[in-house]
Amino acid sequence: QKLSNIPDGLYRLEVWGYVVEGKSAEEPDPVLFVRGNAGMEKEAVAITAQGRVADENAYGKYVIDNIYVSGGECEIGVTAKSLGKGLYRVFVDDFSLTKVNY
């Protein structure tokens, strides 16, 4: 998702997520990402928690710290790639991009 009209500064991105059982070992883990206003990827964090469909206890918390936003825009999201080896779903919820002051 592209975000705009964000005040310049330092931010922290948090999301809760998990992978539903069925992902093959060959398939890459889904990743949480942030891209800055120049299209440069800050960091990607693998989502590795696993569980069954609608398993509220399976969620893991994933964080990317020290995101510098300049120019008022950035893009956040989750990328998941399947190799067609089986049923593979990713549940994500509660995205939060928070301005921080250290």
N, C-alpha and C positions, 0 to 999 in steps of 0.2 A: 504494500500500500504506500502510495506517495503522500507524504505529509508536507504541508506548506504553511506559511505564516508562523513559523517557529522562531522565537527569539534566539539570536546567536548565543551560544554558550555550551556548557558541558552537560551531557545527559547520560542516563542509565536506562537500558532497555531490559524489561523482564517479561517472560512469558511462561505459562505452565503448559506442558505437553507430554504426550507419550505415543508410542507406536503400538498398534494392535498386533497381537501375535499373528504370524504368518509371513513376516519379512524374511527372505532368504539371507544367508550369510554373505552371499556375493553382492547383494544390493547395498548401496551406500546409505549411511544413516541420513535422515532428514536433517537440515540445518536451519538454525535461526540466523538471519543476517541483517546487517545495516549497510546501506550505501549512502554516502554523503552527497552533497549537491554537485560534486564534480563526477559522480558516477563511480567513485572509488569505494570498493568494499572495505569496511573497517575491520570486520571480523566475522567469522562464521563459527557457530557453536553447535556441535552435534546433539541431537535429541535422541537419547539412548534408553530412556525409561520404557518399559514394556508392560502390557496388561491386556485384559479382555475388553470387548466393546462395553462402553458405559461403566467402566470401573473407575470410580472417582478417586480411589486410593492409589491408582497407578501413576497419576500425574507427577512429573518432576519439574522443578523450577530451573529455568535457564536464564542466564544473565550475560549481557554485554555491557561492560563499564567503559567510562572515559570516551564517550562518543562526542566529538566536537562538531557542532552544527554551525555553519557559517553560510550566510546568504538565505537563511530562512527555510531551507528545504532538505529533506532526506527521505529515504525509502526504507521501510522495514518489512520483513516477511519471513516465511518459511519455505524452503525449497525441498521437495521430495521427488526422487527419481526412482521409478520401478523398472526393473529389467524384465518384467513379465514372468517372474518365477513363481508367483503365487499371490494370494490376497494380501494386500498391504495397505493399511490406512494409518493416518496420523491425526491425532486429536490435539488441537491447540486452543487455548482460552486465556482470557485475561491479559492481553497485551498491555504493557504500561511503559510509556516513555516519559521519564521524570527528569526535570532539570535539577542538577545537584550543585552544591557549593562545598568545595573542599577547603 
